[in-house]
Amino acid sequence: MHRRLAPLAASLLLLTACGGEASPGAQPEGEPSDAATAPLSCEEAPEPPADVTTYGPQDLPAPLSGTEPVTATVETTCGDVQLELYAEQAPQTVASFAFLAEEGYWQDSPCHRLTTEGIYVLQCGDPTGSGQGNPGYGYGIENAPETGMYPPGTLAMARTQDPNSNGGQFFVVYEETQLPVEGGGYSIFGQVTEGLDIVEAIAAEGTDTGGGDGAPAQPISILSVTVDG
């Protein structure tokens, strides 16, 4: 049975930068990135939902079995982001993503985390905006790169140290990033085909504290997610 609960207490924050390591994918000196000059026009972000619908393990959909292309549109307060989803390589992840999209799980949910040092991602998918929410079920890792390299435009699942904690949070890589492979890595389930410039522009604004890990200084929220295929 679906139920509406207050924000969950279990932490879903997952990615930690490795201190002392060189920053992968850094912009060559003297070559300004496109994100630094790209215009960004955002609507005012809505308040996160007061109550969040959660589900149980019985609601986890079966993995997809087809090989037909699957695409998605993420409507945000800063513009649309188009995705190609890897249904063949990550069938459970894409099935869950499509289910939560159809349920409207991410409506008015903020992208709560931006990392700008060592790890270059925008993290979204928690309707509570706290970084601690999940849909009430979890599943395992799929299609994680053995090298730990995540190129720009990669769409991957966020999780805790528990390899079966994939749920609703995901991240978009905006600059080449290397993540730890110990523990299984992070499921790659798609790529951005249009709208990566939006994520790059959000990243160029930095975090709200000026540090390398925090909420984006320019708020961005998901208004809806539509999956086709």
Z-matrix of the N, CA and C atoms (Angstrom, degrees):
N
C 1 1.465
C 2 1.526 1 108.58
N 3 1.303 2 116.39 1 136.24
C 4 1.460 3 120.98 2 175.99
C 5 1.529 4 108.39 3 -76.14
N 6 1.301 5 115.89 4 144.41
C 7 1.450 6 118.90 5 -179.16
C 8 1.516 7 108.97 6 -144.33
N 9 1.290 8 117.61 7 158.62
C 10 1.451 9 122.88 8 179.47
C 11 1.515 10 108.64 9 -109.26
N 12 1.347 11 115.59 10 123.16
C 13 1.442 12 121.40 11 -176.16
C 14 1.512 13 110.47 12 -126.33
N 15 1.309 14 115.86 13 159.22
C 16 1.462 15 120.90 14 171.30
C 17 1.519 16 108.29 15 -67.09
N 18 1.336 17 119.71 16 164.88
C 19 1.452 18 122.01 17 179.68
C 20 1.522 19 112.18 18 -49.63
N 21 1.350 20 115.69 19 136.76
C 22 1.445 21 121.17 20 -176.35
C 23 1.521 22 111.06 21 -77.74
N 24 1.303 23 116.14 22 153.89
C 25 1.459 24 120.06 23 -176.36
C 26 1.515 25 112.46 24 -91.11
N 27 1.327 26 118.57 25 -18.26
C 28 1.468 27 120.25 26 -176.76
C 29 1.515 28 110.57 27 -68.76
N 30 1.297 29 116.57 28 127.94
C 31 1.471 30 120.55 29 -177.17
C 32 1.508 31 110.78 30 -73.58
N 33 1.338 32 115.43 31 138.26
C 34 1.458 33 120.58 32 174.83
C 35 1.514 34 110.90 33 -118.00
N 36 1.313 35 118.19 34 20.66
C 37 1.452 36 119.21 35 -178.58
C 38 1.495 37 109.94 36 -94.17
N 39 1.244 38 115.58 37 129.04
C 40 1.418 39 134.53 38 -146.61
C 41 1.499 40 115.73 39 -128.64
N 42 1.319 41 118.44 40 -52.28
C 43 1.454 42 121.04 41 -171.66
C 44 1.521 43 109.42 42 -89.43
N 45 1.318 44 117.11 43 127.89
C 46 1.451 45 120.28 44 175.76
C 47 1.504 46 109.20 45 -127.44
N 48 1.326 47 115.78 46 131.63
C 49 1.455 48 119.68 47 -179.47
C 50 1.520 49 109.88 48 -69.06
N 51 1.334 50 115.11 49 148.82
C 52 1.454 51 120.82 50 179.77
C 53 1.514 52 108.82 51 -94.58
N 54 1.333 53 117.20 52 109.51
C 55 1.453 54 120.71 53 -177.89
C 56 1.510 55 111.94 54 -63.04
N 57 1.330 56 116.64 55 140.88
C 58 1.449 57 121.66 56 176.06
C 59 1.500 58 114.93 57 87.97
N 60 1.316 59 119.60 58 -13.20
C 61 1.452 60 121.57 59 -179.64
C 62 1.514 61 110.22 60 -84.50
N 63 1.336 62 115.51 61 153.81
C 64 1.459 63 120.11 62 176.76
C 65 1.509 64 109.59 63 -66.42
N 66 1.309 65 116.20 64 145.90
C 67 1.461 66 120.86 65 179.91
C 68 1.516 67 109.26 66 -79.27
N 69 1.339 68 119.14 67 114.90
C 70 1.455 69 120.71 68 -179.97
C 71 1.516 70 111.26 69 -71.34
N 72 1.308 71 116.65 70 148.78
C 73 1.450 72 121.22 71 173.89
C 74 1.497 73 114.69 72 69.56
N 75 1.335 74 119.00 73 22.65
C 76 1.458 75 120.07 74 -179.40
C 77 1.510 76 110.67 75 -66.70
N 78 1.332 77 116.85 76 147.08
C 79 1.456 78 122.32 77 -179.93
C 80 1.522 79 109.79 78 -70.86
N 81 1.347 80 119.20 79 128.76
C 82 1.456 81 120.11 80 178.01
C 83 1.512 82 111.08 81 -56.87
N 84 1.336 83 115.84 82 141.46
C 85 1.452 84 120.71 83 -177.97
C 86 1.519 85 109.86 84 -61.19
N 87 1.318 86 115.98 85 134.79
C 88 1.454 87 120.38 86 178.84
C 89 1.504 88 114.30 87 88.41
N 90 1.344 89 117.18 88 -3.37
C 91 1.456 90 120.61 89 178.72
C 92 1.516 91 108.23 90 -116.70
N 93 1.330 92 118.41 91 95.46
C 94 1.463 93 120.80 92 -177.85
C 95 1.519 94 110.30 93 -64.74
N 96 1.329 95 116.19 94 141.47
C 97 1.451 96 119.53 95 178.03
C 98 1.513 97 110.33 96 -76.27
N 99 1.354 98 113.84 97 155.34
C 100 1.461 99 119.06 98 177.83
C 101 1.517 100 110.86 99 -60.69
N 102 1.370 101 116.10 100 -31.97
C 103 1.462 102 119.53 101 -176.85
C 104 1.522 103 111.64 102 -63.92
N 105 1.354 104 115.87 103 -26.86
C 106 1.455 105 118.66 104 -176.83
C 107 1.515 106 111.64 105 -69.89
N 108 1.330 107 117.11 106 -24.15
C 109 1.452 108 120.05 107 -177.24
C 110 1.526 109 113.09 108 -113.73
N 111 1.338 110 116.92 109 -8.98
C 112 1.459 111 119.41 110 -177.80
C 113 1.523 112 110.09 111 -66.94
N 114 1.330 113 118.04 112 129.87
C 115 1.460 114 119.42 113 177.51
C 116 1.523 115 110.31 114 -69.41
N 117 1.308 116 116.74 115 144.57
C 118 1.452 117 121.51 116 -179.12
C 119 1.515 118 108.53 117 -131.87
N 120 1.314 119 116.19 118 121.92
C 121 1.449 120 121.41 119 179.67
C 122 1.525 121 108.18 120 -121.93
N 123 1.315 122 116.48 121 116.80
C 124 1.462 123 121.34 122 -175.62
C 125 1.522 124 110.60 123 -123.33
N 126 1.317 125 115.27 124 142.66
C 127 1.445 126 121.15 125 169.89
C 128 1.528 127 109.10 126 -76.22
N 129 1.311 128 116.20 127 163.47
C 130 1.461 129 119.55 128 174.31
C 131 1.521 130 109.20 129 -65.10
N 132 1.304 131 116.55 130 131.49
C 133 1.458 132 120.92 131 -178.09
C 134 1.526 133 110.30 132 -71.11
N 135 1.325 134 117.79 133 135.49
C 136 1.468 135 119.97 134 178.24
C 137 1.521 136 110.74 135 -73.15
N 138 1.311 137 116.58 136 161.73
C 139 1.454 138 121.08 137 173.76
C 140 1.532 139 108.87 138 -67.62
N 141 1.328 140 117.96 139 141.45
C 142 1.468 141 119.56 140 175.05
C 143 1.522 142 110.37 141 -59.83
N 144 1.311 143 118.17 142 152.54
C 145 1.465 144 119.99 143 -179.46
C 146 1.522 145 111.25 144 -60.74
N 147 1.329 146 115.64 145 140.73
C 148 1.467 147 120.36 146 -179.62
C 149 1.520 148 111.38 147 -68.55
N 150 1.313 149 116.37 148 -34.19
C 151 1.466 150 122.36 149 177.67
C 152 1.516 151 108.06 150 -123.05
N 153 1.301 152 116.62 151 139.01
C 154 1.456 153 122.11 152 -177.76
C 155 1.519 154 109.50 153 -115.41
N 156 1.301 155 116.77 154 127.68
C 157 1.453 156 120.74 155 176.65
C 158 1.517 157 109.70 156 -70.89
N 159 1.318 158 116.62 157 130.63
C 160 1.455 159 121.23 158 175.46
C 161 1.523 160 109.23 159 -123.94
N 162 1.311 161 114.52 160 167.51
C 163 1.454 162 121.68 161 -172.06
C 164 1.518 163 109.17 162 -131.46
N 165 1.297 164 116.56 163 177.28
C 166 1.450 165 121.43 164 176.87
C 167 1.511 166 110.93 165 -116.25
N 168 1.325 167 117.91 166 171.54
C 169 1.463 168 120.53 167 179.63
C 170 1.517 169 113.31 168 -54.55
N 171 1.322 170 116.15 169 -29.87
C 172 1.466 171 119.27 170 -179.76
C 173 1.526 172 112.26 171 -68.87
N 174 1.325 173 117.42 172 -15.30
C 175 1.467 174 120.68 173 -179.34
C 176 1.528 175 112.97 174 -88.80
N 177 1.328 176 117.18 175 -10.33
C 178 1.464 177 119.82 176 178.27
C 179 1.519 178 109.36 177 -62.15
N 180 1.336 179 118.41 178 120.31
C 181 1.464 180 119.68 179 -177.52
C 182 1.521 181 111.71 180 -71.82
N 183 1.311 182 115.51 181 157.18
C 184 1.461 183 120.58 182 177.13
C 185 1.523 184 109.69 183 -67.45
N 186 1.329 185 117.63 184 149.99
C 187 1.466 186 120.04 185 177.21
C 188 1.528 187 111.38 186 -58.44
N 189 1.311 188 116.26 187 147.45
C 190 1.457 189 120.61 188 177.02
C 191 1.525 190 110.05 189 -67.44
N 192 1.303 191 115.91 190 148.87
C 193 1.466 192 119.82 191 -177.94
C 194 1.519 193 112.90 192 -114.42
N 195 1.314 194 118.31 193 -13.65
C 196 1.457 195 120.93 194 -177.39
C 197 1.518 196 112.51 195 -87.61
N 198 1.316 197 114.56 196 172.04
C 199 1.464 198 121.39 197 178.76
C 200 1.525 199 111.48 198 -118.56
N 201 1.335 200 117.27 199 9.99
C 202 1.455 201 120.43 200 179.54
C 203 1.525 202 110.34 201 -68.69
N 204 1.335 203 116.63 202 148.34
C 205 1.464 204 119.35 203 179.71
C 206 1.532 205 111.12 204 -60.64
N 207 1.321 206 115.79 205 141.95
C 208 1.456 207 122.29 206 176.31
C 209 1.527 208 106.78 207 -125.17
N 210 1.318 209 115.89 208 130.28
C 211 1.461 210 120.77 209 178.90
C 212 1.523 211 109.35 210 -125.34
N 213 1.306 212 115.74 211 164.23
C 214 1.464 213 120.40 212 179.38
C 215 1.517 214 109.48 213 -147.69
N 216 1.319 215 114.67 214 152.57
C 217 1.462 216 122.38 215 173.71
C 218 1.521 217 108.45 216 -120.49
N 219 1.318 218 115.90 217 122.61
C 220 1.460 219 121.24 218 175.82
C 221 1.525 220 106.91 219 -103.45
N 222 1.317 221 116.05 220 109.07
C 223 1.463 222 121.36 221 177.27
C 224 1.519 223 108.25 222 -84.10
N 225 1.325 224 116.89 223 120.48
C 226 1.459 225 120.71 224 -179.99
C 227 1.522 226 110.15 225 -120.93
N 228 1.300 227 115.60 226 171.43
C 229 1.464 228 121.10 227 178.02
C 230 1.524 229 112.22 228 -70.44
N 231 1.333 230 116.68 229 -9.65
C 232 1.466 231 121.06 230 179.28
C 233 1.523 232 112.67 231 -114.42
N 234 1.337 233 117.28 232 10.19
C 235 1.448 234 121.20 233 179.21
C 236 1.516 235 111.37 234 124.06
N 237 1.332 236 115.14 235 172.38
C 238 1.458 237 121.08 236 -177.35
C 239 1.516 238 111.54 237 -87.74
N 240 1.327 239 115.04 238 142.23
C 241 1.458 240 122.69 239 174.57
C 242 1.523 241 107.53 240 -118.44
N 243 1.314 242 116.46 241 123.43
C 244 1.459 243 122.09 242 -178.39
C 245 1.527 244 109.39 243 -97.33
N 246 1.326 245 115.65 244 138.53
C 247 1.455 246 121.82 245 -176.15
C 248 1.523 247 111.63 246 -125.99
N 249 1.309 248 115.46 247 146.08
C 250 1.462 249 122.75 248 163.29
C 251 1.515 250 106.68 249 -106.28
N 252 1.335 251 117.15 250 126.69
C 253 1.461 252 121.39 251 -177.06
C 254 1.523 253 110.27 252 -103.92
N 255 1.333 254 116.48 253 138.88
C 256 1.465 255 122.74 254 -175.28
C 257 1.527 256 110.25 255 -92.34
N 258 1.322 257 115.68 256 75.65
C 259 1.461 258 120.25 257 -175.86
C 260 1.521 259 112.29 258 -65.07
N 261 1.324 260 117.48 259 -33.20
C 262 1.464 261 119.95 260 -178.38
C 263 1.526 262 111.55 261 -74.67
N 264 1.332 263 116.87 262 -39.82
C 265 1.461 264 120.29 263 -177.32
C 266 1.523 265 113.16 264 -83.05
N 267 1.322 266 116.84 265 -26.72
C 268 1.471 267 121.18 266 -177.59
C 269 1.531 268 109.30 267 -135.80
N 270 1.329 269 117.33 268 65.08
C 271 1.478 270 120.01 269 -172.29
C 272 1.518 271 114.75 270 -64.80
N 273 1.339 272 117.40 271 -35.59
C 274 1.468 273 118.31 272 179.23
C 275 1.524 274 111.03 273 -72.15
N 276 1.322 275 115.92 274 -41.90
C 277 1.455 276 120.08 275 -178.91
C 278 1.520 277 111.28 276 -63.15
N 279 1.315 278 116.97 277 -45.95
C 280 1.463 279 120.39 278 -178.54
C 281 1.524 280 110.47 279 -67.55
N 282 1.333 281 117.62 280 -37.24
C 283 1.467 282 119.93 281 176.84
C 284 1.522 283 110.92 282 -61.37
N 285 1.328 284 117.51 283 -43.63
C 286 1.461 285 121.33 284 178.66
C 287 1.525 286 110.59 285 -66.20
N 288 1.332 287 116.70 286 -43.16
C 289 1.464 288 120.60 287 179.75
C 290 1.529 289 110.41 288 -59.23
N 291 1.345 290 116.65 289 -43.79
C 292 1.466 291 120.82 290 179.86
C 293 1.531 292 110.93 291 -65.96
N 294 1.322 293 116.47 292 -39.05
C 295 1.464 294 120.53 293 178.88
C 296 1.529 295 111.21 294 -63.12
N 297 1.321 296 116.68 295 -49.27
C 298 1.461 297 120.16 296 -178.72
C 299 1.527 298 111.36 297 -65.65
N 300 1.331 299 116.63 298 -34.58
C 301 1.467 300 119.93 299 176.93
C 302 1.525 301 110.19 300 -63.62
N 303 1.323 302 116.14 301 -45.90
C 304 1.476 303 119.81 302 -179.75
C 305 1.520 304 111.59 303 -64.23
N 306 1.322 305 116.61 304 -32.53
C 307 1.463 306 121.38 305 179.64
C 308 1.530 307 112.51 306 -75.61
N 309 1.339 308 116.99 307 -11.74
C 310 1.456 309 119.67 308 -176.04
C 311 1.517 310 112.98 309 74.15
N 312 1.320 311 116.43 310 24.12
C 313 1.465 312 121.68 311 -174.76
C 314 1.530 313 112.50 312 -58.85
N 315 1.336 314 117.02 313 -35.12
C 316 1.463 315 120.35 314 -174.38
C 317 1.533 316 113.74 315 -95.10
N 318 1.308 317 118.73 316 7.57
C 319 1.457 318 120.28 317 -178.30
C 320 1.533 319 110.60 318 -59.18
N 321 1.329 320 115.66 319 126.76
C 322 1.472 321 123.83 320 178.02
C 323 1.531 322 113.20 321 63.59
N 324 1.323 323 116.95 322 26.61
C 325 1.465 324 119.05 323 -179.57
C 326 1.522 325 111.12 324 -95.07
N 327 1.325 326 117.98 325 131.69
C 328 1.462 327 120.84 326 -178.62
C 329 1.527 328 111.82 327 -77.14
N 330 1.314 329 116.31 328 148.77
C 331 1.463 330 120.53 329 165.52
C 332 1.522 331 105.64 330 -81.35
N 333 1.310 332 116.10 331 108.30
C 334 1.460 333 121.93 332 -162.64
C 335 1.520 334 114.36 333 -91.11
N 336 1.335 335 117.80 334 -10.60
C 337 1.466 336 118.41 335 -171.73
C 338 1.519 337 111.67 336 -141.26
N 339 1.329 338 115.35 337 133.86
C 340 1.458 339 123.17 338 174.38
C 341 1.525 340 107.44 339 -129.15
N 342 1.331 341 116.16 340 132.39
C 343 1.457 342 120.13 341 174.83
C 344 1.525 343 108.55 342 -118.50
N 345 1.325 344 115.82 343 135.65
C 346 1.468 345 120.53 344 -172.73
C 347 1.529 346 113.32 345 -129.82
N 348 1.321 347 117.43 346 6.50
C 349 1.456 348 120.75 347 -179.96
C 350 1.520 349 109.71 348 -133.66
N 351 1.340 350 116.93 349 114.11
C 352 1.457 351 121.87 350 178.29
C 353 1.512 352 113.33 351 80.20
N 354 1.317 353 117.82 352 -40.40
C 355 1.461 354 124.73 353 175.38
C 356 1.517 355 106.79 354 -123.93
N 357 1.337 356 116.26 355 132.43
C 358 1.460 357 120.26 356 -171.66
C 359 1.528 358 110.09 357 -123.26
N 360 1.323 359 115.66 358 82.91
C 361 1.457 360 120.21 359 -176.05
C 362 1.519 361 111.04 360 -139.38
N 363 1.331 362 114.71 361 153.86
C 364 1.458 363 123.13 362 167.21
C 365 1.511 364 106.24 363 -111.39
N 366 1.324 365 116.51 364 122.36
C 367 1.463 366 121.71 365 -175.55
C 368 1.522 367 110.41 366 -105.47
N 369 1.319 368 114.74 367 133.17
C 370 1.466 369 122.47 368 -176.64
C 371 1.524 370 108.88 369 -136.64
N 372 1.333 371 115.48 370 -177.51
C 373 1.455 372 120.04 371 169.21
C 374 1.510 373 116.57 372 102.07
N 375 1.336 374 117.97 373 1.40
C 376 1.464 375 120.72 374 176.02
C 377 1.522 376 108.39 375 -107.34
N 378 1.330 377 118.60 376 106.73
C 379 1.468 378 120.35 377 -177.69
C 380 1.523 379 113.69 378 -60.54
N 381 1.332 380 117.77 379 -23.15
C 382 1.464 381 119.42 380 -179.85
C 383 1.524 382 111.62 381 -75.66
N 384 1.321 383 116.94 382 -20.15
C 385 1.452 384 120.58 383 -177.64
C 386 1.518 385 113.82 384 75.09
N 387 1.328 386 117.40 385 5.79
C 388 1.458 387 121.41 386 -176.37
C 389 1.519 388 113.00 387 -94.58
N 390 1.320 389 116.55 388 -16.84
C 391 1.457 390 120.41 389 -172.68
C 392 1.509 391 113.25 390 83.13
N 393 1.344 392 117.52 391 4.29
C 394 1.461 393 121.84 392 -176.70
C 395 1.524 394 112.80 393 -114.46
N 396 1.322 395 117.85 394 -0.71
C 397 1.458 396 120.19 395 -174.70
C 398 1.516 397 113.24 396 -86.82
N 399 1.323 398 115.17 397 152.47
C 400 1.467 399 121.03 398 172.78
C 401 1.514 400 108.54 399 -148.22
N 402 1.341 401 117.71 400 164.72
C 403 1.467 402 118.46 401 -175.31
C 404 1.514 403 114.79 402 -77.69
N 405 1.330 404 118.62 403 -2.31
C 406 1.461 405 120.45 404 179.62
C 407 1.507 406 113.63 405 101.49
N 408 1.322 407 117.36 406 -2.81
C 409 1.462 408 121.29 407 173.89
C 410 1.520 409 108.63 408 -138.34
N 411 1.320 410 116.02 409 164.93
C 412 1.454 411 120.84 410 178.31
C 413 1.517 412 110.47 411 -143.25
N 414 1.324 413 116.07 412 166.01
C 415 1.466 414 121.47 413 179.36
C 416 1.522 415 108.13 414 -156.91
N 417 1.321 416 115.59 415 173.95
C 418 1.447 417 121.63 416 -169.62
C 419 1.515 418 115.75 417 -84.48
N 420 1.321 419 114.30 418 -177.55
C 421 1.463 420 123.65 419 -175.83
C 422 1.528 421 110.22 420 -83.96
N 423 1.329 422 115.15 421 139.57
C 424 1.464 423 121.96 422 175.63
C 425 1.529 424 109.48 423 -134.89
N 426 1.318 425 115.78 424 142.20
C 427 1.470 426 121.45 425 167.50
C 428 1.527 427 113.20 426 56.60
N 429 1.331 428 116.85 427 38.96
C 430 1.467 429 120.32 428 176.29
C 431 1.528 430 109.09 429 -84.90
N 432 1.309 431 118.89 430 134.85
C 433 1.467 432 120.72 431 -177.52
C 434 1.524 433 111.72 432 -70.62
N 435 1.320 434 116.85 433 134.75
C 436 1.462 435 120.98 434 -179.62
C 437 1.524 436 111.55 435 -65.07
N 438 1.329 437 116.61 436 -28.13
C 439 1.465 438 120.73 437 -178.54
C 440 1.519 439 112.96 438 -80.78
N 441 1.335 440 116.97 439 -17.26
C 442 1.457 441 120.76 440 -175.57
C 443 1.512 442 114.03 441 77.34
N 444 1.339 443 117.41 442 10.25
C 445 1.459 444 121.05 443 -179.66
C 446 1.524 445 110.46 444 -92.91
N 447 1.326 446 115.43 445 133.13
C 448 1.463 447 122.83 446 -178.85
C 449 1.526 448 107.57 447 -126.15
N 450 1.339 449 118.09 448 104.86
C 451 1.472 450 120.67 449 -176.45
C 452 1.515 451 112.24 450 -73.20
N 453 1.329 452 117.61 451 164.82
C 454 1.465 453 120.89 452 177.18
C 455 1.528 454 111.35 453 -56.33
N 456 1.325 455 115.12 454 139.81
C 457 1.456 456 120.64 455 -179.40
C 458 1.508 457 113.94 456 91.76
N 459 1.332 458 117.84 457 -7.51
C 460 1.463 459 121.15 458 179.68
C 461 1.523 460 110.61 459 -65.39
N 462 1.331 461 115.18 460 138.36
C 463 1.467 462 123.32 461 174.12
C 464 1.519 463 106.80 462 -112.17
N 465 1.320 464 117.62 463 119.88
C 466 1.462 465 121.35 464 -174.66
C 467 1.526 466 110.57 465 -140.48
N 468 1.327 467 114.22 466 160.12
C 469 1.458 468 120.30 467 -178.82
C 470 1.517 469 111.52 468 -86.98
N 471 1.322 470 115.31 469 139.76
C 472 1.460 471 122.78 470 171.73
C 473 1.523 472 108.52 471 -89.14
N 474 1.320 473 115.39 472 151.33
C 475 1.470 474 119.36 473 179.50
C 476 1.521 475 109.56 474 -158.83
N 477 1.324 476 115.93 475 172.96
C 478 1.453 477 122.35 476 172.11
C 479 1.524 478 108.43 477 -88.84
N 480 1.315 479 116.40 478 -167.46
C 481 1.460 480 120.25 479 176.57
C 482 1.522 481 111.68 480 -67.23
N 483 1.316 482 116.89 481 -19.71
C 484 1.463 483 121.46 482 177.18
C 485 1.526 484 108.77 483 -73.86
N 486 1.339 485 118.92 484 119.00
C 487 1.467 486 120.08 485 -178.31
C 488 1.522 487 113.89 486 -64.79
N 489 1.323 488 116.86 487 -14.78
C 490 1.470 489 120.43 488 179.34
C 491 1.524 490 112.49 489 -101.65
N 492 1.326 491 116.63 490 22.63
C 493 1.467 492 120.41 491 -177.27
C 494 1.523 493 113.86 492 -101.12
N 495 1.338 494 117.72 493 10.93
C 496 1.468 495 118.90 494 172.76
C 497 1.522 496 108.75 495 -60.67
N 498 1.334 497 116.16 496 136.85
C 499 1.458 498 118.98 497 -177.08
C 500 1.509 499 111.96 498 -151.44
N 501 1.340 500 116.93 499 -92.42
C 502 1.462 501 120.25 500 -176.27
C 503 1.514 502 114.91 501 -117.67
N 504 1.341 503 117.58 502 -19.15
C 505 1.457 504 119.44 503 -176.97
C 506 1.527 505 111.05 504 -85.23
N 507 1.320 506 114.85 505 140.81
C 508 1.465 507 120.55 506 -179.17
C 509 1.518 508 108.33 507 -144.34
N 510 1.323 509 115.78 508 168.91
C 511 1.460 510 119.19 509 179.13
C 512 1.522 511 110.92 510 -140.61
N 513 1.330 512 114.22 511 152.48
C 514 1.461 513 122.79 512 175.62
C 515 1.523 514 107.32 513 -111.34
N 516 1.330 515 115.87 514 129.03
C 517 1.458 516 121.53 515 177.94
C 518 1.522 517 108.26 516 -88.28
N 519 1.328 518 117.45 517 127.40
C 520 1.464 519 119.97 518 -179.20
C 521 1.528 520 112.49 519 -108.68
N 522 1.334 521 117.24 520 -8.09
C 523 1.461 522 122.31 521 175.92
C 524 1.521 523 106.29 522 -151.15
N 525 1.321 524 116.89 523 143.11
C 526 1.463 525 120.26 524 -174.51
C 527 1.521 526 111.22 525 -47.12
N 528 1.331 527 114.70 526 131.18
C 529 1.459 528 121.56 527 -172.83
C 530 1.519 529 109.69 528 -135.86
N 531 1.319 530 116.26 529 138.67
C 532 1.464 531 121.09 530 172.41
C 533 1.512 532 108.58 531 -108.99
N 534 1.336 533 115.34 532 127.73
C 535 1.460 534 122.02 533 179.95
C 536 1.522 535 109.62 534 -118.29
N 537 1.323 536 117.25 535 155.44
C 538 1.468 537 119.98 536 -179.01
C 539 1.528 538 111.76 537 -60.16
N 540 1.331 539 115.68 538 143.38
C 541 1.460 540 120.50 539 176.44
C 542 1.526 541 111.05 540 -98.14
N 543 1.334 542 116.19 541 -14.01
C 544 1.456 543 119.39 542 177.11
C 545 1.526 544 108.81 543 -61.84
N 546 1.306 545 115.84 544 133.56
C 547 1.457 546 120.02 545 -179.13
C 548 1.506 547 113.26 546 90.40
N 549 1.332 548 117.00 547 -3.97
C 550 1.457 549 119.41 548 173.56
C 551 1.502 550 116.45 549 113.54
N 552 1.331 551 118.11 550 -11.96
C 553 1.455 552 120.19 551 179.86
C 554 1.522 553 111.98 552 78.41
N 555 1.330 554 115.02 553 -162.00
C 556 1.469 555 121.56 554 -174.60
C 557 1.521 556 109.51 555 -127.49
N 558 1.327 557 115.57 556 136.01
C 559 1.466 558 121.92 557 -173.80
C 560 1.520 559 111.93 558 -68.09
N 561 1.314 560 116.51 559 120.10
C 562 1.460 561 121.04 560 170.75
C 563 1.528 562 107.63 561 -88.29
N 564 1.328 563 116.63 562 122.22
C 565 1.465 564 118.97 563 -178.12
C 566 1.526 565 113.13 564 -127.24
N 567 1.318 566 116.87 565 11.99
C 568 1.458 567 118.14 566 176.96
C 569 1.509 568 111.60 567 172.71
N 570 1.319 569 114.36 568 -174.99
C 571 1.455 570 120.89 569 176.56
C 572 1.517 571 109.93 570 -146.39
N 573 1.312 572 115.49 571 154.95
C 574 1.459 573 121.75 572 175.82
C 575 1.525 574 108.27 573 -80.32
N 576 1.323 575 116.75 574 126.06
C 577 1.467 576 121.00 575 177.58
C 578 1.522 577 111.79 576 -102.12
N 579 1.314 578 118.38 577 -26.60
C 580 1.455 579 123.58 578 173.99
C 581 1.527 580 108.45 579 -147.20
N 582 1.319 581 115.70 580 140.87
C 583 1.456 582 119.99 581 175.61
C 584 1.513 583 114.74 582 102.12
N 585 1.347 584 117.38 583 5.01
C 586 1.462 585 117.80 584 176.64
C 587 1.527 586 110.75 585 -63.25
N 588 1.331 587 116.46 586 -27.05
C 589 1.465 588 119.56 587 177.68
C 590 1.521 589 111.71 588 -61.48
N 591 1.330 590 117.28 589 -28.65
C 592 1.467 591 120.64 590 176.39
C 593 1.523 592 109.74 591 -65.42
N 594 1.321 593 116.28 592 -46.33
C 595 1.463 594 120.66 593 179.71
C 596 1.527 595 109.96 594 -64.50
N 597 1.326 596 117.47 595 -41.22
C 598 1.457 597 121.53 596 178.74
C 599 1.538 598 111.02 597 -61.79
N 600 1.328 599 115.27 598 -40.15
C 601 1.469 600 118.76 599 179.70
C 602 1.521 601 111.40 600 -68.42
N 603 1.329 602 117.63 601 -38.14
C 604 1.465 603 121.25 602 174.57
C 605 1.529 604 109.59 603 -60.59
N 606 1.325 605 115.98 604 -43.85
C 607 1.464 606 120.36 605 -179.44
C 608 1.523 607 111.37 606 -64.51
N 609 1.332 608 116.86 607 -36.60
C 610 1.460 609 120.63 608 -179.22
C 611 1.523 610 111.64 609 -63.62
N 612 1.340 611 117.45 610 -25.34
C 613 1.462 612 121.54 611 178.16
C 614 1.527 613 112.19 612 -77.56
N 615 1.337 614 116.52 613 -16.73
C 616 1.458 615 120.31 614 178.46
C 617 1.521 616 113.15 615 78.93
N 618 1.328 617 115.07 616 -170.10
C 619 1.462 618 121.11 617 179.92
C 620 1.518 619 110.66 618 -93.03
N 621 1.310 620 115.74 619 166.30
C 622 1.467 621 119.67 620 -176.84
C 623 1.528 622 112.70 621 -71.22
N 624 1.335 623 116.60 622 -15.41
C 625 1.460 624 119.56 623 177.88
C 626 1.527 625 112.08 624 -103.71
N 627 1.322 626 117.25 625 -8.44
C 628 1.453 627 120.71 626 -175.86
C 629 1.512 628 113.09 627 85.41
N 630 1.332 629 117.80 628 -3.40
C 631 1.460 630 121.79 629 178.71
C 632 1.515 631 111.53 630 -84.06
N 633 1.323 632 115.36 631 -176.83
C 634 1.458 633 120.03 632 -176.50
C 635 1.510 634 114.34 633 -88.57
N 636 1.331 635 118.63 634 -1.44
C 637 1.463 636 121.62 635 -176.89
C 638 1.517 637 107.61 636 -153.44
N 639 1.334 638 116.15 637 114.88
C 640 1.458 639 119.29 638 -179.97
C 641 1.517 640 110.57 639 176.59
N 642 1.304 641 116.13 640 -169.87
C 643 1.460 642 120.55 641 176.26
C 644 1.529 643 109.75 642 -69.63
N 645 1.326 644 118.54 643 145.90
C 646 1.466 645 119.53 644 178.05
C 647 1.524 646 111.66 645 -61.96
N 648 1.331 647 116.27 646 138.79
C 649 1.465 648 120.03 647 176.23
C 650 1.517 649 110.83 648 -63.40
N 651 1.326 650 116.38 649 -36.20
C 652 1.465 651 121.98 650 172.90
C 653 1.521 652 107.40 651 -95.83
N 654 1.323 653 119.55 652 105.37
C 655 1.466 654 120.52 653 -178.41
C 656 1.530 655 111.30 654 -60.95
N 657 1.315 656 114.88 655 142.76
C 658 1.457 657 121.86 656 174.57
C 659 1.530 658 108.03 657 -141.24
N 660 1.321 659 115.43 658 132.06
C 661 1.466 660 120.37 659 -179.15
C 662 1.519 661 109.91 660 -127.12
N 663 1.322 662 114.44 661 149.73
C 664 1.464 663 121.37 662 172.65
C 665 1.518 664 108.63 663 -81.98
N 666 1.324 665 116.55 664 127.16
C 667 1.457 666 120.96 665 175.89
C 668 1.519 667 111.84 666 -93.60
N 669 1.324 668 116.28 667 -37.91
C 670 1.463 669 121.00 668 177.96
C 671 1.512 670 109.26 669 -162.52
N 672 1.332 671 115.59 670 159.72
C 673 1.465 672 122.36 671 173.73
C 674 1.515 673 107.32 672 -131.86
N 675 1.332 674 116.17 673 127.59
C 676 1.457 675 121.92 674 178.90
C 677 1.525 676 108.48 675 -120.18
N 678 1.332 677 116.92 676 127.69
C 679 1.466 678 122.10 677 179.54
C 680 1.513 679 109.15 678 -111.37
N 681 1.328 680 116.23 679 133.29
C 682 1.459 681 122.60 680 178.36
C 683 1.528 682 109.30 681 -122.20
N 684 1.322 683 114.74 682 137.53
C 685 1.464 684 118.92 683 176.86
C 686 1.517 685 111.21 684 117.21
